[in-house]
Amino acid sequence: MNELVLRNCQRIQGIKLPLLRQMARHLLTELLQTAQFEIGIYVVSASEMARLNETFLKHPGSTDVITFQYDPPAASPSIHGEIFISIEDAMKQATPFRTSWQAEVLRYLVHGVLHLKGFDDTTASARKAMKRQENRLVGQLARMFPVRDLEIKPRKFRG
């Protein structure tokens, strides 16, 4: 059974969840050939991310993405977990990385899924291998989907 739950849990920036869902599903089924998955993806504020980071990882402050894996990758061919993405961290990181916040959100999604697939970034060599795979997958998705269309622009008031 494949289940993909996406929730926008913040009010800072409108985001098109149907497009993000298409990207996530394509990443999982086509690019990574994942047979079975149960994944929750949540777009949250920096304050919520800081709460999660401090409560579960004992790290102060916000971070860009946190992944909770519920089944070890070697235990079964399926993946089961949750990915939390901070919209404010994506917006803050976009400028120094010369990209858009939408591209950062896509990168965080890919990064989280790679963790669920068993990739690790705790050592320099593992981080390098993960980053190479991350860059490859982000590039493929960016060529297939209109990443900038993730933004929901605020409606203008007509008086």
PyMOL commands that set and color helices and strands:
alter all, ss='L'
color gray80, all
select helices_A, chain A and resi 17-31+46-56+87-94+101-116+124-144+147-150
alter helices_A, ss='H'
color red, helices_A
select strands_A, chain A and resi 3-8+14-15+37-44+65-69+79-86+151-152
alter strands_A, ss='S'
color yellow, strands_A
deselect
rebuild
show_as cartoon
